[in-house]
Amino acid sequence: MTEQSVPPTGALPSGVQAPDFSLSATPDQTLSLSEMRGHPVILAFYPADWSPVCGDEMSLLNAVLPEFHRLGAQLVGISADGVWCHAAFAAERKLHFPLLADFEPKGEVARRYGVYRVQDGVADRALFVIDAEGVIRWSYVSPLGINPGADGILEALEKLSVRTEGAVS
């Protein structure tokens, strides 16, 4: 992937088809965005396992997970760390959602979403809410040192829920 294919304005905006990907969830299992089609998906890109803010953010999202599920959404975390690092981090933090390794080629998926920090070799702290058809409906990039919380995600999911309920079948 070339630097020219990274969106010039940063994170992919609402209304854009979310780029598909397949990343390792465990040493012998992968998860693809296309496999989650049919339900809203929350992508939580974060810089690194074990950093204080990332640990707090992932723990907060884990605590809100029942509410995400109530709204029909699936959550995945994505960083450039490897699967073994993710496994240890998830076990320590008692996380109940997959952490995907954007490890090799390093940061390729984050680059496709416009949230890779080339100078640091990590993903931005970025959130995306993708609808059941694979279209980005909300995105947000937070400063690295600030936990963005879950309010924006919940608001975006509520709007999706209203739109879906109001749709004619």
N, C-alpha and C positions, 0 to 999 in steps of 0.2 A: 504494500500500500504506500502510495506516495503522499507527501505532505500536501500536494495540490488537491487530493481528494478529501481532505479535512474541510468541513464547512468553514468559510472565512469568518463567520460571526460567532463561532463557538458551538454550543450545544444545539442539536437538531431541534427545531421548533414544532409546535402543535401543527397538526394537519399533514405531517410528513409520514410516509410509510416507514415504520421502524425497520432498520436493516436486520435481516435474519442472521443468526449466528448459532454455532454449536461449540460449547465450551465444556471442559472437564468439570464435573461435580464431585467425583471421587477418582481414585487412580484408574478405575476400570469402567466408569460410567460418564456419559456426556448428557447434556441437556441442551435442547435447541429452542429458540424462541418459537419457531413454528409448531413445536410439540405442545405449546401452551395456548395456541390459538383457540378461540371460542370463549375465553375468559379474559377479563382485564389482567394485565401484568404490570407489576411495579419493578422497575430496574433501579437498584440502589448501587451506583458506582461509588467506590470509596478508595482512598489512597493506599491504606495498608492495614493488614491484620496487626493487632497488638499495639497500635498507637492509641493514646488515651481518648481522643475525640472519636475515632472510628469504633473503638470498643463501646463507648457510650451510645453512639448512633445505632449500631447494630443491635445492642441490648434494648434500646427504646423501640426500634422497629419490631423486635421480637415480642415485646410486651403488647404492642398494638396489633399483632398478627391476628388475634381473633376478630377484631373489627374489620381488618382487610378481608378476611375470609367471609365475614357476614355480608360484605359488599361484593362477594364473588371473585375477589382478586387473589392472585398468586404473587408472592414476593420472592425475588432473587437478589442476592448481593453479588457484586462483581468487583474484583480487584486484580492487579497484576501479580499477586502472590500465587504460589503453587498450591496444588491440591493437598499436600501434606501439611503445609502451614495452615490452610483453611480448616482441615480436619481438627487440628489441635486447637485452633482459635474457637471453632464452633463448639467443640466439646467443653472447653473452659467456660465459655459464655452461655452454654446451654441453649444454643440457637436452634430453632425448629423450622428453618427454611434453608434452601440450598445456597452455598457460596460457590461461585463459579470462578475458575482460574483463567484469567485473560493473560496467560503466562508466556506462551510461545506460539506465534511471534508475539513478543511482549506488547501488550496494550492495543492489539489490533482492533478489538471490538470497541474499546474506548475511543480509539481514533475514528472509527466509523460513525460514532455518535457525537463526535466533536468535543470530547471531554478528556483527552489525553494530554498530560503535561510533559511534553518532550524534555524540557529542561530538568525535570525532577524524576522522570521515569516512572510516574504513577498516574492513576486516574484522578480527575477532579472529584470533589464530593458533589455528585450530581444525581438527581432523581428524575425518572421518567415514568409517566403513567401511560400505558398503551392499551387501547381498547380491544375488544374481542376480535376485531378484524385486522389487528396489527398496525393501527394508525396511532401515532403519538398524539395524545390529547393534552398533555401537560408536561413541562420540563422545568427544572430549576437547578442552577449551579450555585452552591453555597461557598463562601470562603473556606479554605482548608481547615482553619482553626475553629469553625463554628458548626455545631450540630444543628442541621436544619429542622429537626423535629419531624412530626408526622402530619401536622395540620394541613399543609398544602396537598399532600397525597390524599388525605381523607376528603378534602373539599373537591378535588378532581374526581375521585371515585363517586362521590355523591352526585356530582353533575352527570357523570356517565350513567348512573343508576336512574336518574330522572329522565335522561334522554332515552334510555332503553325502555323504561316503563311507558313513556309517552309515544313510542314508535308504534306504528300500525303493523300488525303481524300479517 
